[in-house]
Amino acid sequence: MASNRIELMAEKEIAKSFEKLEIMLSSQKARECLRNLEAELAFDIEAHLQPLRNDLSECLHLIADLARERGTASRDLQNSFPILSDYLDPATKFAKESAALEKQIADKKKKHPDYILAFKLQMLVKKLEESLESAAPDSLDFYDIQGKLVQAKATLADHMQTKIRIAQRALAPDMLELAQWQLELARHREKALRLKKELLDSGRKHSENALKRVAQIFKDAEPEIANAILHQANSVMYTGDLPASPGRKEIPPNLTEYRKEIQALGERLISFDQKLQTCMSQLHKLMEFEEAIFNTYGEQLRDKGFQFEKKSKIEKTVSGLGPKKQAASRMVSRQT
């Protein structure tokens, strides 16, 4: 009976397949380019800070939007305004430690033979996938590349399950420290996301109230009467010698324009709902990330001073229906 087992690639075969790529990457120019790429995109502090910067930027945009909303009190706006140094300064420290540890771990991997072999296999798989996409379907080259790709993927999977799992043990102390700083950064970003949620809730409430007020004015009025009322209101406001205030919001001149304003308010409300859903999704992803860290390093983190604690629930907003409370409990850490 024929065996279905895929024959794995030998190291000599991998080295031969990787020969051209290795020559390309071994030049001084390629090595320098790789270092610059890692410094700018992979192990750069800003790569870790960017999500928080985006959250703070959105908070500032929301405050600007609320400042334009009628009825918003200056004290409420001022109290919601984030002190950027309180967010960015601690986050910069966490990001710096995370980036340094990631580079330290990567440097160790680059010197470890099992990781080197894994890198080669990953690059070989990627190269074969690209070659397969460009090969003519049902050609001899296509089936040859396809067979090599299946073999390379099987070899990589076997290598990751055997050699790499053992090699990772040597990196455990570094990984634990990295997890600690990643956790600090995640918890810090959560503060900005919760501020953003408060601002979105406030903006949604203002928009909803404005929509209700405007929609109720002509709720039972006939279109002809509504138009006549709008014409009269405009005549009363703008006939005479009183100067008009610069930039003042005008009364809609007719029912068509009035309906457009109601539609714009409705679209604004939908926009707030969508942004709230996105913010909630980001918060839950952070919680899942924290849970994953604690599931992996819980005991070690307790030894470092972290404690488990039941955390508050999050309100999920259902678009178009207003706030709807749903339980979303989690476990988080608090450092003593």
C-alpha positions as a Markdown table, in Angstrom:
| # | Residue | x | y | z |
|---|---|---|---|---|
| 1 | Met | 0.0 | 0.0 | 0.0 |
| 2 | Ala | 1.4 | 3.4 | -1.1 |
| 3 | Ser | 2.3 | 5.8 | 1.7 |
| 4 | Asn | 0.7 | 9.3 | 1.8 |
| 5 | Arg | 3.5 | 10.7 | 3.9 |
| 6 | Ile | 5.4 | 13.7 | 2.3 |
| 7 | Glu | 9.1 | 13.2 | 2.2 |
| 8 | Leu | 10.8 | 16.1 | 4.0 |
| 9 | Met | 13.6 | 18.1 | 2.6 |
| 10 | Ala | 17.2 | 17.5 | 3.8 |
| 11 | Glu | 19.3 | 20.4 | 5.0 |
| 12 | Lys | 21.6 | 20.0 | 2.0 |
| 13 | Glu | 18.6 | 20.3 | -0.3 |
| 14 | Ile | 17.3 | 23.4 | 1.5 |
| 15 | Ala | 20.8 | 25.0 | 1.3 |
| 16 | Lys | 20.9 | 24.3 | -2.4 |
| 17 | Ser | 17.4 | 25.7 | -3.0 |
| 18 | Phe | 18.3 | 28.8 | -0.9 |
| 19 | Glu | 21.7 | 29.3 | -2.6 |
| 20 | Lys | 20.6 | 32.1 | -5.0 |
| 21 | Leu | 18.7 | 34.0 | -2.3 |
| 22 | Glu | 21.6 | 33.6 | 0.1 |
| 23 | Ile | 24.0 | 35.1 | -2.4 |
| 24 | Met | 21.7 | 38.0 | -3.0 |
| 25 | Leu | 21.3 | 38.7 | 0.8 |
| 26 | Ser | 25.0 | 38.3 | 1.6 |
| 27 | Ser | 26.3 | 41.5 | -0.1 |
| 28 | Gln | 27.2 | 44.5 | 2.1 |
| 29 | Lys | 24.6 | 46.6 | 0.4 |
| 30 | Ala | 21.8 | 44.1 | 1.2 |
| 31 | Arg | 22.9 | 43.7 | 4.8 |
| 32 | Glu | 23.0 | 47.5 | 5.3 |
| 33 | Cys | 19.6 | 47.8 | 3.7 |
| 34 | Leu | 18.2 | 45.1 | 6.0 |
| 35 | Arg | 19.6 | 46.9 | 9.1 |
| 36 | Asn | 18.0 | 50.2 | 8.0 |
| 37 | Leu | 14.7 | 48.5 | 7.3 |
| 38 | Glu | 14.7 | 46.8 | 10.8 |
| 39 | Ala | 15.7 | 50.1 | 12.5 |
| 40 | Glu | 13.0 | 52.1 | 10.7 |
| 41 | Leu | 10.1 | 49.7 | 10.5 |
| 42 | Ala | 10.6 | 46.5 | 12.6 |
| 43 | Phe | 12.4 | 47.5 | 15.9 |
| 44 | Asp | 11.6 | 51.2 | 15.9 |
| 45 | Ile | 9.9 | 52.8 | 18.9 |
| 46 | Glu | 7.4 | 54.6 | 16.7 |
| 47 | Ala | 6.1 | 51.3 | 15.3 |
| 48 | His | 4.9 | 50.5 | 18.8 |
| 49 | Leu | 3.6 | 54.0 | 19.5 |
| 50 | Gln | 1.6 | 54.5 | 16.3 |
| 51 | Pro | -1.6 | 52.8 | 17.5 |
| 52 | Leu | -1.7 | 55.1 | 20.6 |
| 53 | Arg | -0.9 | 58.1 | 18.4 |
| 54 | Asn | -3.8 | 57.3 | 16.2 |
| 55 | Asp | -6.2 | 56.9 | 19.2 |
| 56 | Leu | -5.1 | 60.3 | 20.6 |
| 57 | Ser | -5.4 | 61.9 | 17.2 |
| 58 | Glu | -9.0 | 60.6 | 16.9 |
| 59 | Cys | -9.8 | 61.9 | 20.4 |
| 60 | Leu | -8.6 | 65.4 | 19.4 |
| 61 | His | -10.7 | 65.3 | 16.3 |
| 62 | Leu | -13.8 | 64.2 | 18.3 |
| 63 | Ile | -13.2 | 67.1 | 20.8 |
| 64 | Ala | -13.1 | 69.5 | 17.8 |
| 65 | Asp | -16.3 | 68.0 | 16.4 |
| 66 | Leu | -18.0 | 68.4 | 19.8 |
| 67 | Ala | -16.8 | 72.0 | 20.1 |
| 68 | Arg | -18.9 | 72.6 | 16.9 |
| 69 | Glu | -22.0 | 71.0 | 18.4 |
| 70 | Arg | -24.6 | 73.3 | 19.8 |
| 71 | Gly | -25.2 | 72.8 | 23.5 |
| 72 | Thr | -21.8 | 71.4 | 24.5 |
| 73 | Ala | -20.4 | 73.0 | 27.6 |
| 74 | Ser | -16.8 | 74.3 | 27.6 |
| 75 | Arg | -16.1 | 72.6 | 31.0 |
| 76 | Asp | -17.1 | 69.2 | 29.6 |
| 77 | Leu | -14.8 | 69.7 | 26.6 |
| 78 | Gln | -11.9 | 70.9 | 28.7 |
| 79 | Asn | -12.2 | 67.9 | 31.1 |
| 80 | Ser | -12.2 | 65.5 | 28.1 |
| 81 | Phe | -9.1 | 67.1 | 26.6 |
| 82 | Pro | -6.2 | 64.6 | 27.0 |
| 83 | Ile | -2.9 | 65.8 | 28.3 |
| 84 | Leu | -0.7 | 64.4 | 25.6 |
| 85 | Ser | 2.4 | 64.1 | 27.8 |
| 86 | Asp | 0.5 | 61.9 | 30.3 |
| 87 | Tyr | -0.2 | 59.4 | 27.5 |
| 88 | Leu | 2.9 | 59.6 | 25.2 |
| 89 | Asp | 5.7 | 59.9 | 27.8 |
| 90 | Pro | 4.9 | 56.6 | 29.7 |
| 91 | Ala | 4.1 | 54.9 | 26.4 |
| 92 | Thr | 7.4 | 55.9 | 24.9 |
| 93 | Lys | 9.2 | 54.2 | 27.8 |
| 94 | Phe | 7.1 | 51.0 | 27.3 |
| 95 | Ala | 7.7 | 51.1 | 23.5 |
| 96 | Lys | 11.4 | 51.7 | 23.9 |
| 97 | Glu | 11.8 | 48.6 | 26.1 |
| 98 | Ser | 9.6 | 46.5 | 23.8 |
| 99 | Ala | 11.5 | 47.5 | 20.7 |
| 100 | Ala | 14.9 | 46.8 | 22.4 |
| 101 | Leu | 13.8 | 43.4 | 23.5 |
| 102 | Glu | 12.4 | 42.5 | 20.2 |
| 103 | Lys | 15.7 | 43.3 | 18.6 |
| 104 | Gln | 17.6 | 41.4 | 21.2 |
| 105 | Ile | 15.4 | 38.3 | 20.6 |
| 106 | Ala | 15.8 | 38.7 | 16.8 |
| 107 | Asp | 19.6 | 38.9 | 17.1 |
| 108 | Lys | 19.7 | 35.7 | 19.1 |
| 109 | Lys | 17.5 | 34.0 | 16.6 |
| 110 | Lys | 19.8 | 35.1 | 13.8 |
| 111 | Lys | 22.7 | 33.2 | 15.5 |
| 112 | His | 20.8 | 30.0 | 16.3 |
| 113 | Pro | 21.1 | 27.3 | 13.6 |
| 114 | Asp | 17.6 | 26.0 | 14.0 |
| 115 | Tyr | 16.1 | 29.5 | 13.6 |
| 116 | Ile | 18.4 | 30.1 | 10.6 |
| 117 | Leu | 17.0 | 27.0 | 9.0 |
| 118 | Ala | 13.4 | 28.1 | 9.8 |
| 119 | Phe | 14.1 | 31.5 | 8.2 |
| 120 | Lys | 15.4 | 29.8 | 5.0 |
| 121 | Leu | 12.4 | 27.5 | 4.8 |
| 122 | Gln | 10.0 | 30.5 | 5.3 |
| 123 | Met | 11.7 | 32.4 | 2.5 |
| 124 | Leu | 11.8 | 29.4 | 0.3 |
| 125 | Val | 8.1 | 28.8 | 0.8 |
| 126 | Lys | 7.4 | 32.4 | -0.1 |
| 127 | Lys | 9.6 | 32.2 | -3.2 |
| 128 | Leu | 7.9 | 29.0 | -4.4 |
| 129 | Glu | 4.4 | 30.6 | -3.8 |
| 130 | Glu | 5.3 | 33.5 | -6.0 |
| 131 | Ser | 6.8 | 31.2 | -8.7 |
| 132 | Leu | 3.6 | 29.1 | -8.6 |
| 133 | Glu | 1.4 | 32.2 | -9.2 |
| 134 | Ser | 3.4 | 33.1 | -12.3 |
| 135 | Ala | 3.7 | 29.6 | -13.7 |
| 136 | Ala | 1.3 | 28.5 | -16.5 |
| 137 | Pro | -1.5 | 26.3 | -15.1 |
| 138 | Asp | -1.2 | 22.6 | -15.9 |
| 139 | Ser | 2.3 | 23.0 | -17.2 |
| 140 | Leu | 5.2 | 20.7 | -16.1 |
| 141 | Asp | 6.8 | 23.7 | -14.3 |
| 142 | Phe | 3.6 | 24.3 | -12.4 |
| 143 | Tyr | 3.4 | 20.7 | -11.1 |
| 144 | Asp | 7.1 | 20.7 | -10.3 |
| 145 | Ile | 6.9 | 23.9 | -8.3 |
| 146 | Gln | 3.7 | 22.8 | -6.6 |
| 147 | Gly | 5.4 | 19.6 | -5.5 |
| 148 | Lys | 8.4 | 21.5 | -4.1 |
| 149 | Leu | 6.1 | 23.9 | -2.3 |
| 150 | Val | 4.1 | 21.1 | -0.6 |
| 151 | Gln | 7.4 | 19.5 | 0.5 |
| 152 | Ala | 8.9 | 22.8 | 1.7 |
| 153 | Lys | 5.7 | 23.6 | 3.7 |
| 154 | Ala | 5.7 | 20.1 | 5.3 |
| 155 | Thr | 9.4 | 20.5 | 6.2 |
| 156 | Leu | 8.8 | 23.9 | 7.8 |
| 157 | Ala | 5.8 | 22.6 | 9.8 |
| 158 | Asp | 7.9 | 19.6 | 11.1 |
| 159 | His | 10.8 | 21.9 | 11.9 |
| 160 | Met | 8.6 | 24.3 | 13.8 |
| 161 | Gln | 7.0 | 21.5 | 15.8 |
| 162 | Thr | 10.3 | 19.8 | 16.7 |
| 163 | Lys | 13.5 | 21.9 | 16.7 |
| 164 | Ile | 12.0 | 25.4 | 17.1 |
| 165 | Arg | 9.8 | 24.4 | 20.1 |
| 166 | Ile | 13.0 | 23.3 | 21.8 |
| 167 | Ala | 15.0 | 26.3 | 20.7 |
| 168 | Gln | 12.3 | 28.7 | 22.1 |
| 169 | Arg | 13.0 | 27.6 | 25.6 |
| 170 | Ala | 16.3 | 29.5 | 25.6 |
| 171 | Leu | 14.4 | 32.7 | 24.8 |
| 172 | Ala | 11.9 | 32.3 | 27.6 |
| 173 | Pro | 13.4 | 34.9 | 29.9 |
| 174 | Asp | 13.5 | 37.5 | 27.1 |
| 175 | Met | 10.0 | 36.6 | 26.0 |
| 176 | Leu | 8.7 | 37.0 | 29.5 |
| 177 | Glu | 10.2 | 40.5 | 29.8 |
| 178 | Leu | 8.9 | 41.4 | 26.4 |
| 179 | Ala | 5.4 | 40.3 | 27.4 |
| 180 | Gln | 5.6 | 42.4 | 30.5 |
| 181 | Trp | 6.4 | 45.6 | 28.5 |
| 182 | Gln | 3.8 | 44.7 | 25.8 |
| 183 | Leu | 1.3 | 44.3 | 28.5 |
| 184 | Glu | 2.1 | 47.7 | 30.0 |
| 185 | Leu | 1.8 | 49.3 | 26.6 |
| 186 | Ala | -1.5 | 47.6 | 25.9 |
| 187 | Arg | -3.0 | 48.6 | 29.2 |
| 188 | His | -1.8 | 52.2 | 28.7 |
| 189 | Arg | -3.4 | 52.3 | 25.2 |
| 190 | Glu | -6.6 | 51.0 | 26.7 |
| 191 | Lys | -6.9 | 54.3 | 28.7 |
| 192 | Ala | -6.9 | 56.3 | 25.4 |
| 193 | Leu | -9.4 | 53.9 | 23.9 |
| 194 | Arg | -11.7 | 54.4 | 26.8 |
| 195 | Leu | -11.4 | 58.1 | 26.5 |
| 196 | Lys | -12.3 | 57.8 | 22.8 |
| 197 | Lys | -15.3 | 55.7 | 23.7 |
| 198 | Glu | -16.5 | 58.4 | 26.2 |
| 199 | Leu | -16.1 | 61.1 | 23.5 |
| 200 | Leu | -18.0 | 59.0 | 20.9 |
| 201 | Asp | -20.8 | 58.3 | 23.4 |
| 202 | Ser | -21.1 | 62.0 | 24.1 |
| 203 | Gly | -21.0 | 62.9 | 20.4 |
| 204 | Arg | -23.6 | 60.2 | 19.6 |
| 205 | Lys | -25.9 | 61.6 | 22.4 |
| 206 | His | -25.6 | 65.1 | 21.1 |
| 207 | Ser | -26.3 | 64.0 | 17.5 |
| 208 | Glu | -29.3 | 61.9 | 18.6 |
| 209 | Asn | -30.8 | 64.7 | 20.6 |
| 210 | Ala | -30.3 | 67.2 | 17.8 |
| 211 | Leu | -31.9 | 64.8 | 15.3 |
| 212 | Lys | -34.9 | 64.3 | 17.6 |
| 213 | Arg | -35.5 | 68.0 | 18.1 |
| 214 | Val | -35.2 | 68.9 | 14.5 |
| 215 | Ala | -37.4 | 65.9 | 13.3 |
| 216 | Gln | -40.1 | 66.8 | 15.8 |
| 217 | Ile | -40.7 | 70.3 | 14.6 |
| 218 | Phe | -42.7 | 69.4 | 11.5 |
| 219 | Lys | -43.7 | 65.9 | 12.6 |
| 220 | Asp | -47.4 | 66.4 | 11.9 |
| 221 | Ala | -47.3 | 69.4 | 9.6 |
| 222 | Glu | -48.4 | 69.1 | 5.9 |
| 223 | Pro | -45.6 | 69.9 | 3.4 |
| 224 | Glu | -47.3 | 73.0 | 2.2 |
| 225 | Ile | -47.8 | 74.4 | 5.7 |
| 226 | Ala | -44.2 | 73.5 | 6.6 |
| 227 | Asn | -42.9 | 75.4 | 3.6 |
| 228 | Ala | -45.0 | 78.4 | 4.5 |
| 229 | Ile | -43.7 | 78.4 | 8.1 |
| 230 | Leu | -40.1 | 78.2 | 7.0 |
| 231 | His | -40.7 | 81.1 | 4.6 |
| 232 | Gln | -42.2 | 83.2 | 7.4 |
| 233 | Ala | -39.5 | 82.4 | 9.9 |
| 234 | Asn | -36.9 | 83.5 | 7.3 |
| 235 | Ser | -38.7 | 86.7 | 6.6 |
| 236 | Val | -39.0 | 87.6 | 10.2 |
| 237 | Met | -35.3 | 86.9 | 10.9 |
| 238 | Tyr | -33.8 | 88.6 | 7.9 |
| 239 | Thr | -36.2 | 91.5 | 7.0 |
| 240 | Gly | -35.2 | 94.8 | 8.4 |
| 241 | Asp | -32.2 | 96.8 | 9.3 |
| 242 | Leu | -30.5 | 94.4 | 11.9 |
| 243 | Pro | -27.1 | 93.2 | 10.6 |
| 244 | Ala | -26.7 | 89.4 | 10.3 |
| 245 | Ser | -24.1 | 87.8 | 12.5 |
| 246 | Pro | -21.1 | 86.5 | 10.4 |
| 247 | Gly | -21.1 | 82.7 | 10.0 |
| 248 | Arg | -24.4 | 82.3 | 11.8 |
| 249 | Lys | -26.3 | 79.1 | 10.9 |
| 250 | Glu | -29.3 | 80.0 | 8.8 |
| 251 | Ile | -32.8 | 78.5 | 8.9 |
| 252 | Pro | -33.4 | 76.1 | 6.0 |
| 253 | Pro | -35.2 | 78.2 | 3.3 |
| 254 | Asn | -37.6 | 75.3 | 2.3 |
| 255 | Leu | -38.8 | 71.8 | 3.3 |
| 256 | Thr | -36.4 | 70.2 | 0.8 |
| 257 | Glu | -33.4 | 71.8 | 2.5 |
| 258 | Tyr | -34.9 | 71.0 | 5.9 |
| 259 | Arg | -35.1 | 67.3 | 5.0 |
| 260 | Lys | -31.5 | 67.4 | 3.8 |
| 261 | Glu | -30.4 | 68.7 | 7.2 |
| 262 | Ile | -32.3 | 65.9 | 9.0 |
| 263 | Gln | -30.6 | 63.4 | 6.6 |
| 264 | Ala | -27.2 | 64.9 | 7.4 |
| 265 | Leu | -27.9 | 64.5 | 11.2 |
| 266 | Gly | -29.0 | 60.9 | 10.6 |
| 267 | Glu | -25.8 | 60.1 | 8.7 |
| 268 | Arg | -23.8 | 61.7 | 11.5 |
| 269 | Leu | -25.5 | 59.5 | 14.0 |
| 270 | Ile | -24.7 | 56.4 | 11.9 |
| 271 | Ser | -21.1 | 57.5 | 11.7 |
| 272 | Phe | -20.9 | 57.7 | 15.5 |
| 273 | Asp | -22.4 | 54.3 | 15.7 |
| 274 | Gln | -19.8 | 52.8 | 13.3 |
| 275 | Lys | -16.9 | 54.5 | 15.1 |
| 276 | Leu | -18.2 | 53.2 | 18.4 |
| 277 | Gln | -18.3 | 49.7 | 17.0 |
| 278 | Thr | -14.7 | 50.0 | 15.8 |
| 279 | Cys | -13.6 | 51.4 | 19.2 |
| 280 | Met | -15.3 | 48.5 | 21.0 |
| 281 | Ser | -13.6 | 46.0 | 18.7 |
| 282 | Gln | -10.2 | 47.6 | 19.4 |
| 283 | Leu | -10.9 | 47.4 | 23.2 |
| 284 | His | -11.9 | 43.7 | 23.0 |
| 285 | Lys | -8.8 | 42.9 | 20.9 |
| 286 | Leu | -6.6 | 44.5 | 23.6 |
| 287 | Met | -8.4 | 42.4 | 26.2 |
| 288 | Glu | -7.8 | 39.3 | 24.2 |
| 289 | Phe | -4.1 | 40.2 | 23.9 |
| 290 | Glu | -3.9 | 40.7 | 27.7 |
| 291 | Glu | -5.6 | 37.4 | 28.3 |
| 292 | Ala | -3.2 | 35.6 | 25.9 |
| 293 | Ile | -0.2 | 37.0 | 27.8 |
| 294 | Phe | -1.6 | 36.0 | 31.1 |
| 295 | Asn | -2.5 | 32.5 | 29.8 |
| 296 | Thr | 1.1 | 32.1 | 28.7 |
| 297 | Tyr | 3.1 | 33.9 | 31.4 |
| 298 | Gly | 0.5 | 34.2 | 34.3 |
| 299 | Glu | 2.6 | 32.5 | 37.0 |
| 300 | Gln | 5.8 | 34.3 | 36.1 |
| 301 | Leu | 4.0 | 37.6 | 36.0 |
| 302 | Arg | 2.5 | 37.0 | 39.4 |
| 303 | Asp | 6.1 | 36.5 | 40.7 |
| 304 | Lys | 7.0 | 39.9 | 39.1 |
| 305 | Gly | 4.2 | 41.7 | 41.1 |
| 306 | Phe | 1.3 | 41.4 | 38.7 |
| 307 | Gln | -2.1 | 40.4 | 40.2 |
| 308 | Phe | -5.3 | 39.1 | 38.6 |
| 309 | Glu | -8.4 | 41.1 | 39.2 |
| 310 | Lys | -11.9 | 41.0 | 37.9 |
| 311 | Lys | -12.4 | 44.0 | 35.6 |
| 312 | Ser | -15.3 | 46.2 | 34.8 |
| 313 | Lys | -17.8 | 45.4 | 32.0 |
| 314 | Ile | -17.9 | 47.2 | 28.7 |
| 315 | Glu | -21.1 | 48.5 | 27.1 |
| 316 | Lys | -21.6 | 47.5 | 23.5 |
| 317 | Thr | -23.5 | 50.0 | 21.4 |
| 318 | Val | -25.8 | 48.5 | 18.8 |
| 319 | Ser | -26.0 | 50.7 | 15.7 |
| 320 | Gly | -29.3 | 52.6 | 15.4 |
| 321 | Leu | -30.7 | 51.2 | 18.7 |
| 322 | Gly | -28.8 | 53.3 | 21.2 |
| 323 | Pro | -26.6 | 52.0 | 24.1 |
| 324 | Lys | -27.3 | 48.4 | 25.0 |
| 325 | Lys | -25.4 | 47.0 | 27.9 |
| 326 | Gln | -23.9 | 43.5 | 27.5 |
| 327 | Ala | -21.6 | 41.8 | 29.9 |
| 328 | Ala | -18.0 | 41.7 | 28.8 |
| 329 | Ser | -16.0 | 40.7 | 31.8 |
| 330 | Arg | -12.3 | 39.9 | 31.7 |
| 331 | Met | -9.2 | 39.3 | 33.8 |
| 332 | Val | -6.5 | 42.0 | 33.9 |
| 333 | Ser | -3.4 | 42.6 | 35.8 |
| 334 | Arg | -2.5 | 45.2 | 38.4 |
| 335 | Gln | 1.1 | 45.7 | 39.3 |
| 336 | Thr | 1.8 | 46.3 | 43.0 |
